[in-house]
Amino acid sequence: MARRISLAACTVMALSMGVAACAPQTNDASMVQTASSTAAPCFYPDQVRNFRSDDHSNIYFDTGRGRIYQAQATGVCQDLDFAMSMTIRPESTGKSRLCAGDSALLRVRGMGMGGPCRVRVVKALSEAEIAALPDRVRP
């Protein structure tokens, strides 16, 4: 009799676990959503509409739709104050997008003879960070 009870208990437990495994799990769904929301923000170089620099190391790119990205020069970028136009492209061949953490080559055309400089894309600014930028720096 004891064997029948324990066999019945095991059967019920196995069925319960099987049914529970088929049920949707909200924790996994929220983890997937969190993982996708923390993905590195990216942009295409041809999306850049305007740029500004607060010094010779921080550059801000406007890619439209209220998105502004921050990049930092890995050295000194000449002629950012007098630049009439700018070209940015990924430093790695075969890449078409720039994401946070990527290196890029920045070439400015201005009054001087400055060559290309290397920059690293830092991040996409939040709405609060964009609002906190001084007018002279906001692209």
C-alpha positions as CSV (number, residue, x, y, z in Angstrom):
1,M,0.0,0.0,0.0
2,A,2.8,2.4,0.8
3,R,4.3,1.7,-2.6
4,R,1.1,2.6,-4.3
5,I,0.9,5.9,-2.4
6,S,4.5,6.9,-3.2
7,L,4.0,5.8,-6.8
8,A,0.9,7.9,-7.0
9,A,2.6,10.9,-5.3
10,C,5.5,10.6,-7.8
11,T,3.1,10.5,-10.7
12,V,1.3,13.6,-9.5
13,M,4.5,15.4,-8.9
14,A,5.9,14.6,-12.3
15,L,2.6,15.7,-14.0
16,S,2.7,19.0,-12.0
17,M,6.3,19.7,-13.0
18,G,5.4,19.0,-16.7
19,V,2.5,21.4,-16.6
20,A,4.6,24.0,-14.8
21,A,7.3,23.7,-17.5
22,C,4.7,24.6,-20.2
23,A,3.5,27.7,-18.4
24,P,4.8,31.1,-19.7
25,Q,7.5,32.5,-17.5
26,T,7.4,36.2,-17.0
27,N,10.9,36.4,-15.5
28,D,12.5,35.2,-18.7
29,A,10.5,37.6,-20.8
30,S,11.5,40.6,-18.7
31,M,15.2,39.5,-18.8
32,V,15.0,39.4,-22.6
33,Q,13.4,42.9,-22.6
34,T,16.1,44.2,-20.3
35,A,18.9,42.7,-22.4
36,S,17.5,44.3,-25.6
37,S,17.0,47.7,-23.9
38,T,20.6,47.8,-22.7
39,A,22.0,47.0,-26.2
40,A,24.7,49.4,-27.4
41,P,23.0,52.3,-29.3
42,C,24.2,52.6,-32.9
43,F,24.0,55.0,-35.8
44,Y,25.1,55.2,-39.4
45,P,27.7,57.8,-40.3
46,D,25.4,59.2,-43.0
47,Q,22.8,60.0,-40.4
48,V,25.0,62.7,-38.8
49,R,23.3,66.1,-39.6
50,N,25.3,68.4,-37.3
51,F,28.1,68.3,-34.7
52,R,29.6,70.5,-32.1
53,S,32.6,70.2,-29.7
54,D,33.0,71.7,-26.3
55,D,36.8,71.3,-26.4
56,H,39.2,69.4,-28.5
57,S,38.2,66.1,-27.0
58,N,34.4,65.8,-26.6
59,I,32.4,65.9,-29.8
60,Y,28.6,65.6,-30.0
61,F,26.8,64.3,-33.2
62,D,23.2,65.0,-34.0
63,T,21.8,62.1,-36.0
64,G,18.2,63.4,-36.2
65,R,15.0,62.5,-34.4
66,G,16.4,64.0,-31.2
67,R,19.3,61.6,-30.9
68,I,22.7,63.0,-29.9
69,Y,25.8,60.9,-29.5
70,Q,28.9,61.7,-27.6
71,A,32.4,60.8,-28.8
72,Q,35.8,61.4,-27.3
73,A,39.0,62.0,-29.2
74,T,41.8,59.7,-28.4
75,G,44.2,62.5,-29.2
76,V,43.9,66.1,-30.1
77,C,41.5,66.9,-33.0
78,Q,42.6,70.0,-34.8
79,D,40.2,72.6,-36.3
80,L,37.0,71.5,-34.6
81,D,36.3,75.1,-33.7
82,F,36.5,76.2,-37.4
83,A,35.2,73.1,-39.2
84,M,32.9,73.8,-42.1
85,S,32.2,70.1,-42.7
86,M,33.0,66.8,-41.1
87,T,33.2,63.2,-42.2
88,I,33.1,60.2,-39.8
89,R,33.6,56.6,-40.7
90,P,34.2,53.4,-38.7
91,E,37.9,52.6,-38.2
92,S,37.3,48.9,-38.7
93,T,36.8,47.8,-42.3
94,G,33.6,46.0,-43.1
95,K,31.5,48.0,-40.5
96,S,28.8,50.3,-41.6
97,R,27.4,51.4,-38.2
98,L,29.0,53.1,-35.2
99,C,28.0,51.8,-31.7
100,A,29.0,52.8,-28.2
101,G,32.6,51.7,-27.7
102,D,33.5,51.7,-31.4
103,S,36.5,53.6,-32.8
104,A,36.1,55.9,-35.8
105,L,38.1,58.3,-37.9
106,L,36.9,61.9,-37.9
107,R,38.0,64.2,-40.7
108,V,37.1,67.9,-40.5
109,R,37.4,70.5,-43.3
110,G,38.1,73.9,-42.0
111,M,40.6,76.7,-42.1
112,G,43.6,74.6,-41.1
113,M,45.4,71.5,-42.3
114,G,44.3,69.1,-39.6
115,G,44.3,65.5,-40.6
116,P,42.0,62.8,-39.5
117,C,41.7,62.1,-35.8
118,R,40.6,59.0,-34.0
119,V,37.5,59.1,-31.8
120,R,35.7,56.6,-29.6
121,V,31.9,56.7,-29.6
122,V,30.9,56.9,-25.9
123,K,27.1,56.8,-25.8
124,A,23.8,58.1,-26.9
125,L,22.8,60.9,-24.6
126,S,19.5,60.7,-22.7
127,E,16.9,63.4,-22.9
128,A,18.1,64.8,-19.6
129,E,21.7,64.9,-20.8
130,I,20.7,66.6,-24.0
131,A,18.7,69.2,-22.1
132,A,21.7,69.8,-19.8
133,L,24.1,70.5,-22.7
134,P,25.0,74.2,-23.0
135,D,23.6,75.9,-26.1
136,R,27.0,76.4,-27.5
137,V,27.7,72.7,-27.4
138,R,24.3,71.3,-28.4
139,P,24.4,70.4,-32.2
